[in-house]
Amino acid sequence: MSYGGRLSELAGSDPDRVVARHVDPDGSPDHNFTLAELNTTAEACATEFASRGVSLDDLVAISLQNSPELLVSVFAAWKLGATPVPVRWDLPDWERSRVLAAVSPALHVADGTAVSLAPQPFDTRSAPHRTALASEPVGAAAWGICSGGSTGTPKVIVADRPSRWAEAYGSCIMGHWREVARPQRVLVLAPMYHSTAFTSTLNLLAGDEIVVLRRFDAATALDTIERLDITNFVATPTMLARMADAQQRTPRDLSSLDWVLQGAAPLPPSLTRRWIDLVGAQRFVMAYGMSEGLGLTAIRGDEWLEHPGSVGRGIRGTEVRVLDAERRPVEPGVVGEIYLRTPGGSAQYLGDTPALPTTADGFSSAGDLGHLDADGYLHLADRRTDLIVTGGANVYPAEVESALIEHPAIADVVVVGLSDAQWGRRVHAIIEAAEGVEAPGSDDVVAFARSRLAAYKVPKTVEIVAAIPRSAATKVNRRALVEARGG
């Protein structure tokens, strides 16, 4: 059956079960959906979408913050066999126009444009009564994700699989190690234009309950875990750092957490250890993957303690190779380009975006660099595009950032390479000071780095800023930071 049909099936079997909750930034509860309410509202919205020309296999761009309207729009698209494509709502108009041009949607859903989802449909007593749409077809592509819109030519990545429901799509990553009790109560921290947050909709279709924060706030996240007995969540390193700091200031009861997953970027070892201390080594998982769906590696905390710094080995059939520039395998411990192959199928770019490098036997690369250890565990270095060549030596920003973030006066750090007459590019550290302490001086930062890094990796220059500009998904635009500083 289709994703839309799966929602109808759940609503028919357990209509009054609360399946989605939304939480305001101040922690107060927003709208709660029962299965019947979500299904009925999605059907009414799908009827509206159809009246505006949306049909099978069309793309529907959705520029909405985490909200009941966003969730309804996604399921309305699936009810029609269309492909929902979340788009960042906070882009400037010129940039959003470029992204939308790349998507070329049949309909664009945004605040104040195209479709207005008034509050009334959330009350099933006033919503049009429908038992089901006449047809809930399976679309050719389950969803799309936009990437690169803030760093270069916008890319639209469309899942290379239909919106046909299968129980395997609702499996959780912790299931690789042990059985997980269902239903789970899943906290959604990231904006749902981010792939790891958007796929929480599959948890819902698998029978879990999702709790969606309208906007990430560390204290609100911790309060919600305690108040609603959250069982698991996915978070970026920046989110985990802020939550660990907030937990240290005001401890909450986190005993309901069954497991925690980190993704999106390498996690500094010191922060990994903090979360292992908070929830236990066997409840903390780190994963490596990408929106292109090339494959997935993962490692649990107890394994990580034996292979510190690793992002694990391939799971769900993923195979990993590390290759040199001629696509030849390199020895363990030697950094090369990471290539993955998975039996689950990957994703496809829309339009004329160049295809990813792929070997003759089907291993593909998104440009990440890393190495395998002697036991086959993968260790990330950085993105090839972020690599800094300074004085002829290669410096990986992630390694420098991981060292500097351990400084007690540093809350956040981004390392970039800036044009330099002597070095070609110099290592430059942009630092946000921790709350309640004096900002570190440049000499202090450099000395701290020297105690942990080889001399050529130590920042040549240091800059203190009030706050590092990050998106709602806590990602940073390195290209913009470099351009703002003269390239």
Salt bridges, closest charged atoms under 4 A:
GLU9 OE1 - ARG6 NH1 2.76
ASP14 OD2 - ARG17 NE 3.28
ASP24 OD1 - ARG214 NE 3.15
ASP30 OD2 - ARG214 NH2 2.56
GLU43 OE2 - LYS79 NZ 3.66
GLU48 OE2 - ARG52 NE 2.70
ASP90 OD1 - ARG88 NE 2.97
ASP123 OD2 - ARG125 NH2 2.91
GLU136 OE2 - LYS79 NZ 2.67
GLU167 OE2 - ARG6 NH2 3.90
ASP208 OD2 - ARG182 NH2 2.73
GLU209 OE2 - ARG21 NE 2.46
GLU209 OE2 - ARG185 NE 3.14
ASP223 OD1 - ARG252 NE 2.86
ASP245 OD1 - ARG274 NH1 2.98
ASP258 OD1 - ARG178 NH2 3.04
ASP302 OD2 - ARG300 NH2 2.97
GLU319 OE2 - ARG341 NE 2.96
ASP324 OD2 - ARG328 NE 2.99
GLU326 OE1 - ARG328 NH2 3.23
GLU337 OE1 - ARG384 NH2 3.21
ASP361 OD2 - ARG321 NH2 2.88
ASP368 OD1 - ARG383 NE 2.43
ASP373 OD2 - HIS307 ND1 3.05
ASP373 OD2 - HIS379 NE2 3.17
ASP375 OD2 - HIS307 NE2 3.69
ASP386 OD2 - ARG478 NE 3.51
GLU399 OE2 - LYS457 NZ 2.82
GLU401 OE2 - ARG478 NH1 2.94
ASP412 OD2 - ARG470 NE 2.71
ASP420 OD2 - ARG426 NH1 3.69
ASP444 OD2 - HIS407 NE2 2.93
GLU463 OE1 - HIS428 NE2 2.83
GLU463 OE1 - ARG485 NE 2.69
GLU483 OE2 - ARG479 NE 3.15
